[in-house]
Each structure stands twice: as structure tokens, then as C-alpha cells.
Amino acid sequence: MEIDNMTPAEERVWRAFPRGQDVDFRGPAEEFAERGADWGPERTVRASVLRALLLSAPQEDGEIAALRLAGARITGVLSLQYAEIGHAVRLSDCYFEDVPVLYAARLRQLNLRGSVLPGLDAATVRVDGVLRMTDCLFDGPVRLGGAQIAGALFMDGAGIDAPPAGQPALQLNHVTVGDGLSAPGLRARGEVRLTGASVAGSITLNEARLETGAGEVALDAETLAVEGDVLLRGVDVRGWIGLRGARVAGRLDLSHARLSNPGDAALRASSCTVGELWVRRSPPMEGTLNLRRTHLDVLFLEPEAVPEEVLLDSLVYTSLSPHEPAERRLEMLERDGEGYVPHAYEQLTAAYRRIGDDQAARLVQLAKQRRHRGTLPWYGRVWGYVQDATVGYGFRPLRAAAWLVSLLVIGSVTYALHHPQPLKADEAPQFNPVFYTFDLLLPVISFGQEGAFAPTGGYQWLAYALVLTGWLLATTVLTGITRTVSRQ
């Protein structure tokens, strides 16, 4: 393929390609590619020349051809649609006037480090090695949907400006990455889409800034599959993160993260399977935390980071860290947007029992019964208050003993001062105020006192009250014991 009327800059690139030599148009002083529109013809290369060079691929014996160009202004559309490029391509610190088109192309390796582009159209591209876009600046959308990258994808420090309305800023949906996706410090004004992506290594988005409009998705990663970690440490997200159905074998780390989407969900991570979820040393999310139907091995969630509303129904976790008093963990359950969620209390109880903190587990179960009481009709609530006041729903058995001792003292002192009259004076045993009170309080035990003596007046009403209270205590104790045994 011949190109006529090549400029000196283009001839230099053409001659260097067969030997894989570097062509660097950058000056000795520090330059910024975003000013590339002002670069003159001495460093301008037509995209058609680069296309012809890559497709014709001139060779020299004993040399490895490669395109290594830096600091050039590239005019026209670099169209490599459906092309197969068997050589490494490095276009670093370059300024592209038009969007490169690499749709369905196959490349050995592509390096665009530090370049400025109006966008990138590279859906379903195949890269046999590494795709590097470190420190690139894009003024439009980056389309990599369905791409297959055998090595790693690097977007460290890259910036993507606001795309046209309705289009994601970064499209990585259904991409397959054989190694990791590294994009710490990424700045995107618009949606980052990772739906259905598969990453064999880890995803790193530490210190990234993702910004969309209020109520819009900032990071959409539904059904994402990652064999390593997803690191979002220190991210600043304006919009919501969607991870529904994602599978992360390692750690999903949101330490030091700032998530803001007031009035809507900040993190939608329902139906996920994650090794560890870390939310620590972060301000509370501005928005809802949705973890419904998610399975976690470890949930590292500091109470200070819990937002005003959570959704926890059917959330399953094996371990909960850091270890906190039950009172602090219960605050999170009280913020559930669906109200009383029994499963959430059972999970928290199980987490405490696994580490041997039975006292905390009992407190959680007591809180569950009290929360459940608020959902009952009035008569159920009354009975609930009785159980709570007497035996703490069976989780505070010593309270029943305290009631019994108090009533025993009241009855014993009262009847010691005012003996009831015997029903049959010649057959009645000697009156004992303590065992008489026991007879009134304990419905299934008889010491022969209650049936032998009959109080009158107000003392008879006291006897009725003691009998009724005894039955209530017995019933509530039995209910509490049954509940406790059934949970064991």
C-alpha cells in the first residue's frame, strides 16, 4: 500500500516502523497533549498513513516491526475496523483530532498512554496482550463493550468527560479481561458500565471519581464476575453503584469511600456473592445501602458508616466485624426501609453465637421480639408487654425470679400481720404466711395452706391478685423457655 506526498514527519514514522524504532516528537520541555491542536506540521501525522503502515506492515530481516510514536498530532480517522494487526502499537502522548475506530479489530498490543482523544470506538476489539490507556484524556465516550483482552487493562489516572446524553462514559459491558483491570484515579463524568464483564484478576478503582446526575447510575456492574478483588478504596461517587448479581471471589473494599445519591440507593448490591465486603473508615453513605439476598463470608461494616436507610432482607453472612456491642448493631437493623425484617435479627444472632457471645445474641433476640410486638394487634401487644415486663420474653429469666421474690415478700408480710381465718378450725394446719403465699403463687404446687384458710375483704382480693399473677408468671416463663429451647 503506497501513500503519496508524505510529509517529513510521516516519512520518519514510516522508516522507523520496520525496525520497531521510537519516533518521539516531544520537545525537551514538559508538554501537555491537550494542547496538541496547536502543534504544527513538523509533528503532524495523518491517520491514513498510520493505517496504511499497519496494514501493509513493511518488514526488515532480523528486525521486529512495531509502531512506536510519541507526541504526534494525528489528523483524520484512524480506522482499523475488522483489521488484524500483528505488531505492537504505541501511540503515547499523542493528540487525536478524530475518534479512532477499532471496532472488531485484533491487535497484539495497544498503548495509548497519555494521549488526548475525542473518544474511542473499540467495541469487540481483541487484544492479545495489554491494553494501556494510562493518563489518557477522552472528550467523549470510550466504547469497549464485548472486548477481549488477554492481558491487563490499564486506565490509571484516565479522564473521561461528559458523553452525549444517554450514553455511558466508559463502556466495558461484557468485556473479558485475562488479567486485571487497573484504573486508580479514574475520573469519569458519566456512567461507567461493567455489566456482564469477566475479570480473571482484580479490579482497582482506588481514589476514582465517578460523577453523574442525581439519581443516575455512576457505576453499573450488574452480573460482574471477578476472580480477585474489587478495590474501591477512597472513591468519590456521585450517583449510585449497581452490583446486582455480581460475583466477587475476593474482597469488595469500600474503605474511605464517599458515596452520595440522596433520596435513592447509594449502593445496590442485592443478590451478590462476595467473599468479603469492607465498609470502614468512611462517612455514612448518602443514600440507601441495599444488600438484600446477598451472600457474604465476611461483612466488615463499622456502625459509623451505616447510612440512614438499609435493606437487609435475606442477607447472609458468616462473620461480622469489627466486634461491637449488640446495641450498636441493632441500630442498623432498626433503619431497615422494609420495617421489621426477622431474617436480619436471626443473622445477627447467629453471628454473635458463632463467636461465643451468647449475651449479645440474647439481646438481639429480645430486640427482635420487641420489634415484632409493634406489628401485632392490640391484644397481642398487651400480651407482649406482659412477657417483656415479667421474663424479658424468656431471655431474662432472673426477672421472673425477682417478680416471684417480690410478690412472696408482699404476701408473706401481709398475711403474717393479718392471718386469714381457717375454714375448719379443728382440721386446719398451723398457718404459715410464707407457704400460704407460695400456695397462691405457684399453680401446680400445693402446701395445703390455700385450701385451709380463707382471707376476707381486701386480703381476699390480694389473694386473687397473687393467684392471677402466679398464673401469668408461669405462662410467660413456660412461653419463654419454649422459645429459648426451640432456638437452641
Secondary structure as the mmCIF struct_conf table of DSSP 4:
data_model
#
loop_
_struct_conf.conf_type_id
_struct_conf.id
_struct_conf.beg_label_comp_id
_struct_conf.beg_label_asym_id
_struct_conf.beg_label_seq_id
_struct_conf.end_label_comp_id
_struct_conf.end_label_asym_id
_struct_conf.end_label_seq_id
BEND BEND1 ASN A 5 ASN A 5
HELX_RH_AL_P HELX_RH_AL_P1 PRO A 8 ALA A 16
HELX_RH_3T_P HELX_RH_3T_P1 PHE A 17 ARG A 19
TURN_TY1_P TURN_TY1_P1 GLY A 20 GLY A 20
STRN STRN1 ASP A 22 ASP A 24
BEND BEND2 PRO A 28 ALA A 29
HELX_RH_3T_P HELX_RH_3T_P2 ALA A 33 ASP A 38
HELX_RH_3T_P HELX_RH_3T_P3 PRO A 41 ARG A 43
STRN STRN2 THR A 44 ARG A 46
HELX_RH_AL_P HELX_RH_AL_P2 ALA A 47 SER A 56
TURN_TY1_P TURN_TY1_P2 ASP A 61 GLY A 62
STRN STRN3 LEU A 67 ALA A 70
BEND BEND3 GLY A 71 GLY A 71
STRN STRN4 ARG A 73 THR A 75
BEND BEND4 GLY A 76 GLY A 76
STRN STRN5 SER A 79 SER A 79
TURN_TY1_P TURN_TY1_P3 GLN A 81 TYR A 82
STRN STRN6 GLU A 84 SER A 92
TURN_TY1_P TURN_TY1_P4 ASP A 93 ASP A 93
STRN STRN7 TYR A 95 PHE A 96
BEND BEND5 GLU A 97 ASP A 98
STRN STRN8 VAL A 101 VAL A 101
TURN_TY1_P TURN_TY1_P5 TYR A 103 ALA A 104
STRN STRN9 ARG A 106 ASN A 111
TURN_TY1_P TURN_TY1_P6 ARG A 113 GLY A 114
STRN STRN10 VAL A 116 LEU A 117
BEND BEND6 PRO A 118 PRO A 118
STRN STRN11 LEU A 120 ASP A 121
TURN_TY1_P TURN_TY1_P7 ALA A 123 THR A 124
STRN STRN12 ARG A 126 VAL A 127
BEND BEND7 ASP A 128 GLY A 129
STRN STRN13 LEU A 131 ARG A 132
TURN_TY1_P TURN_TY1_P8 THR A 134 ASP A 135
STRN STRN14 LEU A 137 PHE A 138
BEND BEND8 ASP A 139 GLY A 140
STRN STRN15 VAL A 142 ARG A 143
TURN_TY1_P TURN_TY1_P9 GLY A 145 GLY A 146
STRN STRN16 GLN A 148 ILE A 149
BEND BEND9 ALA A 150 GLY A 151
STRN STRN17 LEU A 153 PHE A 154
TURN_TY1_P TURN_TY1_P10 ASP A 156 GLY A 157
STRN STRN18 GLY A 159 ILE A 160
BEND BEND10 PRO A 164 PRO A 164
TURN_TY1_P TURN_TY1_P11 ALA A 165 GLY A 166
BEND BEND11 GLN A 167 GLN A 167
BEND BEND12 ALA A 169 ALA A 169
STRN STRN19 LEU A 170 GLN A 171
TURN_TY1_P TURN_TY1_P12 ASN A 173 HIS A 174
STRN STRN20 THR A 176 VAL A 177
BEND BEND13 GLY A 178 ASP A 179
STRN STRN21 LEU A 181 SER A 182
TURN_TY1_P TURN_TY1_P13 PRO A 184 GLY A 185
STRN STRN22 ARG A 187 ARG A 189
BEND BEND14 GLY A 190 GLY A 190
STRN STRN23 VAL A 192 ARG A 193
TURN_TY1_P TURN_TY1_P14 THR A 195 GLY A 196
STRN STRN24 SER A 198 VAL A 199
BEND BEND15 ALA A 200 GLY A 201
STRN STRN25 ILE A 203 THR A 204
TURN_TY1_P TURN_TY1_P15 ASN A 206 GLU A 207
STRN STRN26 ARG A 209 GLU A 211
TURN_TY1_P TURN_TY1_P16 ALA A 214 GLY A 215
BEND BEND16 GLU A 216 GLU A 216
STRN STRN27 VAL A 217 ASP A 220
TURN_TY1_P TURN_TY1_P17 GLU A 222 THR A 223
STRN STRN28 ALA A 225 VAL A 226
BEND BEND17 GLU A 227 GLY A 228
STRN STRN29 VAL A 230 LEU A 231
TURN_TY1_P TURN_TY1_P18 ARG A 233 GLY A 234
STRN STRN30 ASP A 236 ARG A 238
BEND BEND18 GLY A 239 GLY A 239
STRN STRN31 TRP A 240 GLY A 242
TURN_TY1_P TURN_TY1_P19 ARG A 244 GLY A 245
STRN STRN32 ARG A 247 ASP A 253
TURN_TY1_P TURN_TY1_P20 SER A 255 HIS A 256
STRN STRN33 ARG A 258 ARG A 268
TURN_TY1_P TURN_TY1_P21 SER A 270 SER A 271
STRN STRN34 THR A 273 VAL A 279
BEND BEND19 ARG A 281 ARG A 281
HELX_LH_PP_P HELX_LH_PP_P1 PRO A 283 MET A 285
STRN STRN35 GLU A 286 ASN A 290
TURN_TY1_P TURN_TY1_P22 ARG A 292 ARG A 293
STRN STRN36 HIS A 295 LEU A 301
HELX_RH_3T_P HELX_RH_3T_P4 PRO A 303 ALA A 305
BEND BEND20 GLU A 308 GLU A 308
STRN STRN37 VAL A 310 LEU A 311
TURN_TY1_P TURN_TY1_P23 ASP A 313 SER A 314
STRN STRN38 VAL A 316 SER A 321
BEND BEND21 PRO A 322 PRO A 322
HELX_RH_AL_P HELX_RH_AL_P3 ALA A 326 GLU A 334
TURN_TY1_P TURN_TY1_P24 ARG A 335 ARG A 335
STRN STRN39 ASP A 336 ASP A 336
TURN_TY1_P TURN_TY1_P25 GLY A 337 GLU A 338
BEND BEND22 GLY A 339 GLY A 339
HELX_RH_AL_P HELX_RH_AL_P4 PRO A 342 ARG A 354
TURN_TY1_P TURN_TY1_P26 ILE A 355 GLY A 356
HELX_RH_AL_P HELX_RH_AL_P5 ASP A 358 ARG A 373
TURN_TY1_P TURN_TY1_P27 GLY A 374 THR A 375
BEND BEND23 LEU A 376 LEU A 376
HELX_RH_AL_P HELX_RH_AL_P6 TRP A 378 VAL A 391
HELX_RH_3T_P HELX_RH_3T_P5 GLY A 392 GLY A 394
TURN_TY1_P TURN_TY1_P28 PHE A 395 PHE A 395
HELX_RH_AL_P HELX_RH_AL_P7 PRO A 397 LEU A 417
BEND BEND24 HIS A 418 HIS A 418
HELX_LH_PP_P HELX_LH_PP_P2 HIS A 419 PRO A 420
STRN STRN40 GLN A 421 PRO A 422
BEND BEND25 LEU A 423 LYS A 424
TURN_TY1_P TURN_TY1_P29 ALA A 425 GLU A 427
HELX_LH_PP_P HELX_LH_PP_P3 ALA A 428 PHE A 431
HELX_RH_AL_P HELX_RH_AL_P8 PRO A 433 LEU A 441
TURN_TY1_P TURN_TY1_P30 PRO A 443 VAL A 444
BEND BEND26 GLY A 448 GLY A 448
HELX_RH_3T_P HELX_RH_3T_P6 GLU A 450 ALA A 452
STRN STRN41 PHE A 453 ALA A 454
TURN_TY1_P TURN_TY1_P31 GLY A 457 GLY A 457
HELX_RH_AL_P HELX_RH_AL_P9 GLY A 458 ARG A 487
#
